[in-house]
Amino acid sequence: MFSEKELAACTETEWFREDFSRLSYFLTSLRIKGMAEDQQSPKPGLGRLSRFSEAVLASAAQWQLTESRIASRLCTLAGDIEMASAKLSQQQQRAVETALHYLKAAILYDLGRQPGPAASAGMNEHLALDIRNYFARDKESCWGTIGASRQPNTSPPPAEIDDESTQPSIMIQAAISEVMLAYGTALQDPSQDAFMPLSNALAFLQQVSTSFFTGLNGGDLESLSKSLELRRGASTVLTLEARSALSRPELKVLGMPVDLWPSQQAAINAGVLSDSIRGFGLAAPTGTGKTALMRILLADFLKRNEGARAIYVAPSRALAAQVTKDLQNCLGPIGISVAGLGASLTIFEAVPTELDAARVLVFTPEKADLILRIGKPAIKSIGLAVIDEAHHIEDGTRGILLEFYLWRLKSILGSKCRVVQLSAVTPNIKDLTGWLDPSETSEAITVEWRAAPLRIGTFECRTDRSGILNFGESEMHQVLAPGECPEDPIQGIAALASRLSKAGVVLVLATSPGRSEALADEICKLRQEHMQSGVSAERLDARLEREMHADVPLRSHFRKRVAYHHARLPPRVRSAVEAAISDRLVDIVCATTTLAEGVNFPFSTVIVESLVADNYEISPRVLWNIAGRAGRFGVDAEGYCILFRPSAWKHRLSEFSFDQYFPEKLRDMPPVRSALGTAMSQLRQAVNKGGLNLESLNQIDLSALSKESTEISERGLKRIRGLINMLRVGYVHAKVSGAIKREGDWAQQLEHGMFASQAMNEEDRAFCGTVAKQQQKLVGATLERNTELLQIAARIGWSLESQSELMKWIRSCKDFQLRNFGVIVVGGQIKNPSKLGYLLGPASKHMAEFEGDKLGGMTAFISSTWLEGLPLTIIRDRQDKEKSWSRLIKIIYARVIYLLPWALFGIDELVQYEARTRGAKVGSGIRDLSVLASEGVPSFDALRLVLELDIERVDATRLAAQYQRGRKKTDVLGWLRRQQWRDIVSIVREPDGRRLDPDLRSVYERLQASSD
């Protein structure tokens, strides 16, 4: 037996460093290239290193493995040694020896708390099925999910048994497999008595291994026994029985993992489930179990707090949709309803909704802010708020909105609302937590642990046009032979991605949507077509043809197992691309940072084109959030992130130094800063330099601020406009909601009570207070004499500039025009689509984002055809100005479905106010239209089909139109249920022969089944 200290000293010797460096190079080359040709063999020193790994296996069971970083490191080093031995044995086709080395490597990695490499080693085909399930934590096995069915050991013998010399090894592996299966079955419903005979069985096998040559010794089996003991110590059932209100049957229904990972254990031990801790923060890398932990948190909180609700704030619409679906599938079976506020910004009686009944509400920050503003009754019962990707508080205007939202939420709900903040890349998570709850009832932890190692390196082309990877080792890895590395960067990335894709799935991070498509085009030139089949493949191809156009390049790219992904794809197409990636139908994905949030896709390697481009600089935080996607659990022992030819662009970095992109630990990353504080600092600098006079902000209309008049860049001016508009609407809602009580509270809050305040010095605070008082006075002079307009501004949350311009236009309208607006939707259907321009034109002209950009006339024209429920091909053909598919999609999915419903909802409030002052009565047509605009359909019947059945908008429009032509003896769902399938096909394919949605049949069959 050896102590940790003795073996750690061994790793510092010259011979160990030299031998292990050679071995590490060998393993990295294998993992990157996927083959063993032309690689330096680790054989010369492998004998000495193998004795080291044997010493670790013989000693590790006696160490404090869960508490000692040194012990974890020693086990991981020894695991690498056994992995290299396994690879060499595999090359020499020695099956039994290969299996034993893989088994030892898996045990060592597991003891070193490295489940990713353990799963990679333990998945070797020569190991018995139940051993593979143990290390891979297969979800369908007793080692993966609580409640999973018991899998019989049906795997073939791991090696031929004709050779008598192999029989003891095979027999001992079979015996181990049987014990492990029984142990896993016991962990499903653990009791003290169940484990004792299994421990005795393992002890017996240790004795057997000393009497027969089995390839394993007593120390190996003792280490395996220790691994099983650690799994038992991390048992989800045993841990949560003591810490939560959830029962064993409920944990089974929730589909929780059998064992908790270190980050989950740390969070539970720190009090994430405790109601006495009102603020909690968790910073842990991507892929460390935060999603499963939140399921536990939500289920436990709602069970212990009858009548309470929880909200989950996700940073993007795509992620919010994913979270909603995941939580519905997970929490629904235990009676917890989940609802997500979709594209529609307002929910009211015209649209059936589960929002008011749901106990978990999932929103983006913008939707969460709006729901808080309009005062939905559901808000009052919120007792828990989960803020995912909390580091977005530093991201521009959206970050300012999130900071104000969190402050108002806590101000309105007080201590009865717990706030839990999550992030993969926030080293100062304690600062975010302490800001909202500065008392001693808050807790924050940072977990550095990863399920698998992540390595960041660089790629450069040499003068002989060979391609070299450098991970900071003594020797570099040649991945492209001399003459194979093109000078053109797009061709170079294509060559590199194609080469690395032989070892695993590759993500290429591009600097723009157009660049991602150009990269995909180039990569496809190097690849052959493959037959793609299955539900995901059919869905993606159909959506590309139906919701974009028949000739979209992504269709042919997909046949070569290449895809691109960016914000200028329709959401349903993006989700289909994501499903194809998750189903491993794609080898190379070219994407923008739209993949920075969301599910963990199965990438082996991430290639970063550049960290900087025109008006573009990736922060270390964004890079690490994306790089964290690398490393497929159960397949890859490591994940790799490669910066492509940094010598060509690193000199252009301005906000961060190149070295800041290579932190060894999460705590070494730059801290998260407040976007509010950053914007206020930039405003102060502009004023101090004389580029901006503070008095120019003392007017509602900020359009006079220009690059020419201020000598500030357009990007800087947008930030200033966003800041000032957010200050104004933040003050308005704080005043109306009662978050501030006295005249000086607003400035005092900004100076001392915000997250931004933590980084301010006295001069910063004084300037911030001056700006706050100036804007407060301006708002007071403009709105406080008119309570109704003040309330409207507070409810809508738009810029006061937009409200002022829209109000001027509305006051210029005649009474008959206002009445016509009120009947623009009648009986749940747009009355006359050709008349929409009379409303949408002025709305698009006057409605502006916080940073100043107006919707514009093109948006109005596109919106009219969008609201008719027409395919994008027809929308494009009906107008002459915007023929670019990417820009058309950007207008629709980034502006029409986001800004237009918001504008229409606010316009309805203003029109109703104006009608009251005139003594007139105006219908709800504008508000109805705001809901229809969010989904791009012309009727509430079509909207129901979209929202309740997830039928695509064009199909929903055609089906609803057919329903409305007949006698309405039932609602649209009842009508659809009674139709023959052939009739439905005929309806959705007319009049243009549009391709059938492959998901429509399953929707129809589910609807049929619901009537039984």
N, C-alpha and C positions, 0 to 999 in steps of 0.2 A: 504494500500500500504506500502511496505517496501523498504528500500534502499538496495543496494548491500552490503554496509558496515554492516547494521544491521543483514542481513541473513548470511553473511560470519562469523560474530562473533558467530552466533548460531552453526555453524559447528565446532567451536573450543571447545564447551562445552563437558564435560565428557559423559553426557547422549547421545549426538548425536554420538560421536565417538564409544561408546559401541554398540549402536543400529545399526548404519550404518555398523560397522564391521561385525555384525551378518548377516545383510542383504546382504552385499557384498559377504560373504562366501557362502550364499545360492545361489545367482545368479551365481557365478563362478562354483559351483558344478553342477548346472543345465546345464550350457553351456558346461562344459567339459565332463560330463558323459552322458548328453542327457536324464537324468531321475531324479526323485525326491526322490528316496528311501534313507533311512538312512541319511537324511540331516537335519542339525540344522535349525529349523524354525525361520524366522525373526518375527513371530507374536507378541511376547511380546512387542517389541518396535515399531511395525509398525504404531500404532495409532499416536504416537508423530511424527514419520517421515512423515506420510501422511499429517499432518497439516503443516509441513515444505514445502512439495511439493505444497500444495494448496497455500501457501504464495508466492512461487516462481511463480506459474501460474498467480496469481493475480497481480503480480508486474512486471514481466519480460518485458511486453510490453512498460514499461516506461524507460527501461535501454538502454544504448548504447551497444547493443549486438555485433556489428561488431568490436568494439574497446576495449572492456573490457574482459580481461582474467578471472577476478573474476566472471563476469556475466555468461560467458560460463561455468565455473566450477559449479556454483550454478545450472544452468539449467541441466547440466549433472548429478549431484547428485540427483536432483529431478526426472529426467528421470529414474534413477536406482530404486528409490523408487516406482514409478508408475509401472515399469516393474516387480518388485517383487510382487506388489499387483495383477498385471495381472496374473502372474504365479500361485499365490495362488487361485485366483478366478477360473482360468482354472482347477485347480485340483479339485475344488469343483463343477465344471460344471455349473457355473453361467455365462451364455453366454453373456448377455447384460453387466453385470458388467465387465466381462473380456474385452469386446470390448472397453468400455469406458476407462479402465485403459491403454490398449494398445494405444488408440488414444492420451491420455494425455502424455504417455511416448514418443510417436513419436513426438508430438508437442514440448515437452521440449528438446529432443535430437536435433531437428532441430534448435531450438533457440540457443542451445549450440554449433552450427556448428559441429555437429557430424552426418553426413548423413548416415554413416554405421549403427550405432545403431538405428537411426530414421527409416531407411528402414526395419531393422529387426523387430522393434516393429510394424511398420505400415503395414506389410504384413500379419497381422492376418486375418484369413479367416472370422471372424465375422464382419470385416469392409467392407464397400461398395467398389466396384471396383475402383471408381475414387479417393477415399481417399487412397487406397492402391497404385494406380499409382502415386499419388502425392509424397508420401514418398519414394517409391521405384525408382522413376524416370524411370519408365518402358520405354524402348527405343521406343516401338511402340505407346506410348501414347503421348498426348499433353504436358506432363511434362518431357518427356525424350529427344526427338530429335526435332530440328527445322524442320518443314515440315512433321512430323509424322501425320498420319491420326487420325481423331477424333474417339475415341473409345466410342461407346454407353455404357451406364450403364446397362449391361445385367446380373450383378451378382444377385444371389438370395437374398431375405431379410436376413439381418445379424442375425436375431433371429426369433423365432416363434412370431406371432403377436396376437395369440389367447388371451394371457394374457394382459388385458387392461393396467396393470401397466407398461408394456414394450413399449406400443405404443408411448408415447412421446419421449423416447430415440431413437426409430427407426425412427420416423418422423424427429427429429432434425438432425440425421445422414444423412438421405436422402436429407434434405435441404442443409446441409453442402456440401454433395457430389455434388449437382447440382451447387452450387456457385463455388466450386473448379474447376469443369469441365469448367465452363464458364470463370473463371479466367485464367486457363491454355490455353484455346483457344485464349483468348485475348493476352496472352504472345507470341503466335506464330507469331502474326503480330501486335505488340503493338502500341497503340495510347492513348493519354491522356484521351480522352473521354470514352474509353472502360472500364476503371477501376472504374470510379466514381459510376455508379449504382451498381457495385458489392460490393464496400465498403459500400454503403448504405444498401445493402441486408444483409451483415454480421452484421452491426450495429443493424438492425432490429432483427436478430436472437439472438443477445445479450439481447435485451429487452425481447424477448419471453422466453429465458432461465431463466429470473428472475421471470416470472409469472407462469411457469409450472415446475414440477420436471422432468427434462430431463436427469439428471446425469451429466450435464455440467452446469457451471454457466457463468456469464458474463465475469469473468476473464479468464476462459478457452478459450472462443471464441475470446476475445480480444488478447490473446496470439496466437491463430491460425491466426487471422488477421495480427498480427505482422509477423508471419512466411511467409505469402503470400506477405507482403510488402517487406521483405528481399529478397524473390525470385525475385520480380520485380526489386529491386535494383541491383541484380546480373544478370539481363537479358543479355544474349549474344548479342541479336540483338541491344538493346539500347546501350550497352557498345561499341560494335564494329562499330556501325554507327558513333560514335563520335571519335573513335581511329584508324579506319582502312579504307581501300579503298574498302572493300567487301560490296556488296549490299545484301539486304535481300534475293532475289532469289538465289544468290550464296551461302549464308549461309545455305539455305535449301538444295541445292544440295550437299554441303559438309557434311551434316548430323551432324552439330554441336549440342552440348547439349543446352538445352533451357536456363539453367543458368550456370554461371561460378562459380567454386569452389574458396575458398579463395586463394589458391596458384596461380591459373590462374589470378584472379583479381590483386593480388600483383605484378605478373610479368608484366601484361599489364600496371598497374599504374607506375611501375618502368621504363618502356620504352622498353620492349622487341620488340615492333613493330616499334620503332622509328629508322629511318635511321641515325639520328644524334648521336645515341649511337652505336659506332662501335664495342664494345666488351660487351657481356652480359653473366652473369652467373646466373644459377638458381639451388639451392640445395633444394630439397623438397622430402619427403619420397615417397616410392613406392605407386602407386595407388592414386596419388593426381592430376592427369589430365595433366601431362607433354606431353603425346602423342597427345591429342586433341589440346593443346596449340601450338605444333609444326605444326600441320596441318594449324591452323590459320596463324601462322607466315609465312610459306612457301607460302600459297595462297596469303596473303596480299603483301608480298615482291615482288612476281613475277608479280602481277597485277600492282603494282606501278612502276616496273622497267622493261619495255619492252626490250627484248633482253638479259636480265641478266639470269644467271643460279644459281642454288643452289646445294650444295652437302650435303649429310647426311652421317656421318661416324658412323657406328655401330660397337661394339667391336667384334662381332662374325659373322660367315657366316650365321648361323641360324637366328640370329636377323636381319641381313641385308636383308635376304630373306623375313622375316615377314614384315619389314618396307616397303620394295619395294611393296609388294602386297597390304598392307594397304593404302599406298599413291597412288598407281595406282587406287584403288577403290574409293578413296576419291577425288583426284585432277583431275583424268581423265575426269569426267563428266563436269568440268568447263574449259576444254581445256588445262590443264597442263599435259604434258607427263612426265612420270617417268620411269627411267631405272636403273637397278642394274647390276653391272658387276659380273656375276656369277663365276663359278669355273675357267673359262678360264682367264688367266692373260693378254692376248693380244687380241685385237679386230682389225681386218683389213678386207680388201675387200672380203676375202674368206668366211666370215661369215656375213650374214645379221644382222644388229644391229640397234637399235634406239638410241644408245649412243650419236652420234653426234647431233641428233635432240632433244634429251630429255632436258627438262629444270630443272629437278631434277635428280641428280645422287646419287645412294646409294652404298656405298662401305664399306668394312672393312678397318682398318688402312693400312694393307699391300697393298690392291688394290688401295686405294687412293694414297699411296706413289708411287706405280708404275706408275699410270696415270700421276702424277706430273712429274715423272722422264722422261717418254717417250715423254712428251710434246704434249699431245693431244690438238688440237685447242680448244676444249670445255673448257679447264681450264682457258683460257684467259678471258672468259666472266663470271667467277664465281664472284658473288657479296655477297653471303651468304654461310657460312659453319656452319652446326649444328654438334656438337660433342656430341654424346650420351654417357652416362656412362663415363664422363670425368675423373673420378678417376682412370681409367686404366693407366693413365700416371705414376703411381707408380709401375706397374706390369712388372718387369723384362725387358727382351730385347724388348718385345712388347711395353712397356712403353717408353723406350728410342726411339724406332722408332716413336711413336706418338709424342713425344716432338720435335724431329728433324723435323718431317713432318709439324707440326703446325708452327714452326719457319720459315721453308722454304716457306710455303704457304704465310705467312704474308710478308716475305721478298720479294717474287716475285710479289705478287698482291698488297701489300701495303694497304693503307687506303681504297681502293675501295672495299675491302672484309670485311664484317661483320663476326665476329665469335661468335656464341652462344654456350655456354657449359652447359650441363645438368648433374645432378648427384642426386642420392637419398641419398648419404652417404658422402658428402664432406663438412665438416664444414667450411673449408677455401676456399670456392669457389671464394671469392674475390681475393685471391692470384693467382689462375689460370687465372682469367680474367685480372687482372692488369698486369700480366707478358706479355701477348700478346699485351695489349694496356695500357701502363703506363700513358697515357694522361688522361685528365678529361672527355674524351668521352666514358668511360667504366662504367658499372654499374653491381653490383652483389647483389643478395638477397638470404637469407636463410629463408626458411619457415618451421617452426616446426610443423605446422598443419597436422593432419592425418584425413582421412575419418572415421577411426574407431580406437579405442585404440589398442595398441599392448603390450602384457605382456610377459615378459621372466621369466621363472622359472626353477627349477631343479627337477629331479626325482631321488629318492634313494630307495634302498631296505633295509628294516629293518631286524633285526635279526630273526623276526618271518616270514620273507619272504613276508611281505606285501609291497605294492608299494605306496610311498608317493610323492605327488606333493607339492612344496613349491614356492609360488609367493611372499614371503616376508611378508605374513600376519601373524597375531597372531596365527591362526590355520592352519594346513596343510590339504591337501585333500588326503584321501585314495582312490586310484583308483584301486588298486589290493588288494584283501583280503588276510589275512595271508595264506601262503602256495602257493599263486598264482604267486609269483615273482621268476622265475628261477634264479639260480646263473649264468648260462651261459649268457653272454651279448647279443648274437644274439637271444636266446630264450626270454630273458627279453624284448628286444625291440619289438619282435614279439607280446608278450603278451600285452605290453602297447599300441602298435599301434592298435591292434585288439580291445582293450577296448575303446580307444578314437574314433575309426572310427564309433562307434554307434552315436556319436554326430555330425560328419562331416568328410569331406575328410582330410586325414592325409598324409603329406609328411615326409618321413624318409630320412634324409641327411646322406649318408654313406661316409666313408673315401676313398673308391676306387670302381671302376666298379665291381670287383669281390665280394666285400663286399655287394654292393647293390643287386646283384643277390642272394647271400647267405641269406640275410635278406628276400628277396621276397620268396625264397624257404621255409623258416621257417614260415613266416606269412601264406602261403598257407596251411600249415598243420593244421591251426586252423580255416579254412573257408570252406564253402560249395560252390559248383558251382552254378552259376546263368546263366540264358539264356541271352545272349547278342545279340542284333539285331540292325539293322539300318546301315546307310552308314558308319559311323565312325568305327563301330565294324567290318564290313565286310572288310573295307579298311585295318585296322590294321592286321587282321588275314591273309589276302591275301599277304600283303607285307612281313610279317614274313615268310610265307611259300615260297614265290617267291624269295625274296631278301636275305634271310638267308638260312634256311633249315626247313624241315617239322617238325622236332622234337625239335625245339627251345623252351625252357621252357616257354618263355613269352606267347606262345599261350595258354597253359593250365592255366597259372597264370591269364591271362585276363578273363578267364571264371569264375574266383573267384573274379573278380573285383580288382585285384592286378596287378601292373605293375612295371617295373624298367626302368630307363632312365639314360644313360651315353654316353660318347663320343665314346664308342666302339660299338655303334649301327649305321648302315647305316643312313645317313641323312633323307632319305625318311621314314624309319622306325621310327626314332625319331619324325618326324613331325606327323606321324600317331598316335604315342603314345600321343603327345601333343594335337591332336585333340580329342582323346578319353577322356583325362583329362578335356579339356574344355567343352566337352559335358556331363560331369559328369557320365561317364561310369566306372570310377575307384574310389574305396574307399580309397586305400592306394597306394602311389607311393614311391618306394625306388630309390633314385637318388643321383648323385654326384652334384658338384657345377655347372654342365652344365645348371641347371635350375636357376642359379643366375641372368641371363639376359633374357629378353624376355617378353612375354605377362604375364599378371597377371592371374595365374591359380587359380581355386577356392578351395584353401586349407583352412581348419579351423585351423589346428594345424600343426606345424613343429616340428619334433623330431630330435635332433642333436645327432648322435651316439657319436661323440667325436670331440673336437676342435683340436686335435693333434694326429698324427700317425707317422709312419716312413716317413721322408722327407716330412712332411705335417703338416702345422699349419694354421688353418683358422684365418684370421684377424678379429677384431671386425667389420670392414667395410663389409667384405664378409658375416659374420653372419647376420648383420642387413639388408643387401640387400636381403638375402634369407628369413629372418624372416618377412620382409615386405610383403611377399606373403600371409601371414596368415590373415584370416578374409574375408569371402566371402560377398561381398556387397549384401544386401537384405536378407541375411540368418544369418550371424554371427554378434552379437553385439560387439564382441571383437575377436582379433586374438591372438593365443598362440604359443610361441616358447619354447620348453622344452629341456634342456640340460640333456642327459641321464647319470646318475650316474657319475657326475663330480669328486667325491671323488677318482675314479679309475684312472683319467688321468690328472687332473688339475696341479699336481706337475710337469708334463712334459712340460708345457708351457714355452717357452724361450723368445719369441719376445714380448709378451704382458702379463700383469698380469690378473688374472681371473676377477678382479673387472672392468677392462676396457671393458669387454663385456656387462656391464649393465649400459650404460649411460642413464640418464633420458631424455636428449635432444640431438638433432643432434650436437649442438655446443660442447657437452661434449665428442664427439668421437675424437680419435686421428686424427690430421690433415693429409691430403694427402701430401705425399712427392714425390719428383722426383725420378724415377727409375734411371735416369742418375746420379743424385747426390748420391744416395745410392751406386750404383756400383762404382763410383769414390772414395767414402769414403772407401769402402771395398778394393779397389786396393791400396789406400794409406796405410791402416792398414797392408796389406800383405807386402808391401815394407818396412814399418817401423819396422815390426817384423822380417825382414830378411828372410821371407818365399819366397820372389820373388825379383829378381833383375830386375830393370826397363829396363836394357839393353836387357833382354831376349825378350822384346816386340819390339825390334828394327829390326824385320825381318818379311817378309810377312808371312812365314810359322809359324803358332802358334802351330803346332802339338807336338812340343817338350815340351810344358807345360804339366806336368803330376803331379799326386798326389805325386809320389815318388820324383820328382826333385824339387818340390816347398813346400812340406809339407802343401799343401792347399787341402781342401776337393774337391771332384769331382764337387760338386754343386757350390762351390766357384769359381773353375776354369772355369766352364761354364759361370758364370756371367762375369768373367774377359774377356774371349774370346768374349762374346757377346758385351761387352762394347767397346773393341778395334776395332772389326769389324764394329760396328756402327759408331764409331768416324771416321774411314777411309772412309766409303761410304758416311757418312754425309758431310765430307769435300769435297769429289770428286764432289758430286752433287752441293754443295754450290758454288764451284769454277766454274763449267761448266755453271750453271744457272745464274751466276752473283750475287748470294745472298751475296757473299763476294767480295770485290774489290781489297783490298790491302793485302800484305803479312801477316801483323799482325792481320788482322780482325778476323780470325778463333779463335785464342787463346783468343782474347779480347771478342768475342761473348760468348765463353764457360765460361769465368771467370765472366762476368757481365750481359750477355743478355739472359740467359736461365732461365727456371723455376727453374732448379737446383741451379742457382746462388743465389737465395734468401736465401737459408739456409747455404751458405758457409761463413766461416770466412776467414781472410786474408791468413792463411796458406793453407786452402783448395783451395783457388783461385790460389795461387802460384803453388801448385802441379798440379792442373787441367791445368794451362797454360803450365807447363813443358811437361805434357803428350801430350797435343794438338800439341805443336810445334814439339815434337819428331815424332808423327805420320804424321804430315803434311810434315815434311822433308822426311820421309820414302816413302810416297806416291809420293812426287815430284821426288825423285830419281828413283822410279820404273816406273811411268807412264807419267810424264809430258813431257818427250822427245818424246813420241808417242801420239799425240793428239787423234788419232782414238781409241786406247785402253782406253785412259782416258774417252772419250765420251761413249764408251761401258760400262765401269764400272759405270759411272754416270747414264746411262739409265737403266741398269739391276738392280743395287742396291744390288748385291750379295757381298759376302766377296771377297776381293782381293786375298785371298788364293785360293778360288775355281777358280777364273778367271785364276790365274797363272798356276794351275795344269791342268786345261782344255786346256789352250793355249799350254802347253807343249805336251799334247796328240795330239791335232789337228795338230801341226807342224810335229809330227812324222808320220802322215797319208800320204799315197800316193795320187796323184791327182785323180786316179780312185776311191779311197775310198771317197774322198770329193764329187765327182760327184755322186756316188751311194747314199750318204746321201741326196743329193738334189732331188733325185727321189724316196725317200722312200715313199712319197705320190704322186700319179699321178692321175690326173683327179678327185681330191677330195676324193681319196680312198687309203688306205694303200696297196701298191703294193704286198708286200710279208711279211706277219706277221712273218714267221719263220726267217727272216733276221733282225728283230728288235734288237736282242741281240747285234749285232755289234755296234749299237749306244747306246742303253740303258745301256749296261754293263759298258763302260767307263764313261758315264754320271753319273751313280749311284756310281761309284767308287770315282769320284773326286768331285762331288757336295756335299757341306756341308752346314748345317744350320749356322747361325751366332754364335751359341754357340759351334760349332765344330763337331757335329754328322754328319756322312756321311750317304747318302741314303743306300748304301750297295748292295751287290750282290743279296740278296733275293728280294729287291725292284725291281731290274731289271727284274728278272724272273717273278714276279707277274705282273709287269707292262705290259709285253708282252701279257699275257693272258687277262689282263684287257682291253687292247686296241683292242682286238678281239671282244669285246662286249659280253663276255661270262658270264653266271650266276656265282655267288660266289661258288656254289657247285662244278662246273667244275674247277674253278680256284684252289680251295682247293684240289681237287682230282688229278690235274695234277702235283703237286709237293709233295715232301715227308717231307720237313723240317718244314713247318709251318701248322700244323693241327689244332691249336687252333683257333676257330672262332674269339674270341675277339682280338687276336694279328693280325690275318689276316685282319680284318676290320680296326684295327688301322693303319696297314701299308698302306692300300689302301686310307682310308679317312683322315688320318692325314699327310701322307707323299707323296703318289703317286699323288693325285689330287692337292696337294698344292706345293710341292717342284719340282716334275718332270716337269710340264709345265714351271715353272720358269727356271729350268735348261736348257730345250730344247730351250726356247726362247733366252736365253743368248748364248747357243752353236751356234745357227744359226747366231747370230751377229758375233761371233768369226770366224766361218767357212767362212762367206761372206768376212770378213776382210782378212783372210788368202788367200782366192781364189783371191782376188784383187791383193795381193802382188805377187802371182804367175802368174797373167795374165790369170787365169782360170775363168770359169763361172759355178756357182753351183745354182741349182734350189731352190725353197722355201719349199722343202719337210720337213726339220726339223721344220721350223716355223709352217707349217700346222699340223705336228704331235703334237706340243705343245698344240694346241687348242683341238685336238681330245683326248689327254691324260687327259685333265681336266674333260671330261665327260665319258671317257671309251667307246668310239665308234670308229669303223674303217673307217668311211666315213663322208663327210660333209652332205650328205643326211640324214644320221642317226642323225647327230648333229642338223640339222634343226628341226627334229621331236622332239628332246629333248628340245631344247631351245625355239622353237616357240609354240609347242603344249604340252609341259611337259609330253611327253610319256616316260615311263621308258626305260632305256638305252638298255636292252636286246630286248625288243619289238621293239624299234626303229631300232636296228641293223637288226633284221629279216625282218622288213617291208622294210627297205632301200635296203637290199640284193635282195628281190623279185622284187622291182621296177627296180633295175639295170640289172636284167636278161632280161627284156623285151625291147621293143622299146620305147624310151624316147620322146614321143610326147608332154609332159608337164613336169613341175617340180614335185618333190616328193609329194608336198602338193596337187597339182592338180590330180596326180595319185591316192593318197590315197582317195581323195574326191569321185572319180569315182568307187571305189571298193564296192562290196557288203559286208555287215557286216559278213556274214558267211565265206567269203573268208579271211577277216582280222583275224577272230578267228582261222581259219585253219593255217594261216601263223605264228602267234605268238605262237601257241601251239606246232608246230612241231620243232624239231623231238622228243622232250622228254615229250610231254604231259603236259607241264608247265601250272600251274593254270592261268586262265584269270585274268587280272588286272580289278577290278571292276570299275575303273575310265575310262577305255579305251572307253567304249561305249559312255559316255558323251562327251569325246574328239571328237569322230567320229561324233556324232550328231551336236556338235557345228561347226565342219568343214563343214558338210553338209549344215547347216543353213547359213553359211557365203557365200555360192555360190548362194543363192536365191536372 
